[in-house]
Amino acid sequence: MEDNMKPTRRQFLKMGGAAIAMVPVLAMSSNAFAATNAQMRATLKYQDKPVGDQDCSNCIQFVPGKKASDMGGCKIIPGDTEISPKGHCVAWAKIP
């Protein structure tokens, strides 16, 4: 019965191959947390620098990150988590 518990060479190679195949998947998953929506950014003429006193940190559409200086999101640009608090776009609207 113990002979059935020993891994065969074929099983070992399958497991090794599966482990090697997972390396690119794991590498890509670390980049999945930061996302940009390039098409919407272009449409709204988003830039990483403010225009006068108009920046994302004082825009009603901005969703701040964990800290005030962290990247955040935007209610108008879905799925984008790389909006700079010092950025600007044409949809800027001052917080009342």
Secondary structure, 3 states (H helix, E strand, C coil): CHHHHCCCHHHHHHHHHHHHHHHHHHHHHHHCCCCCCHHHHHHCCCECCCECCECHHHECCEECCCCCCCCEEECCCCCCCCECCCCECCCCCECC
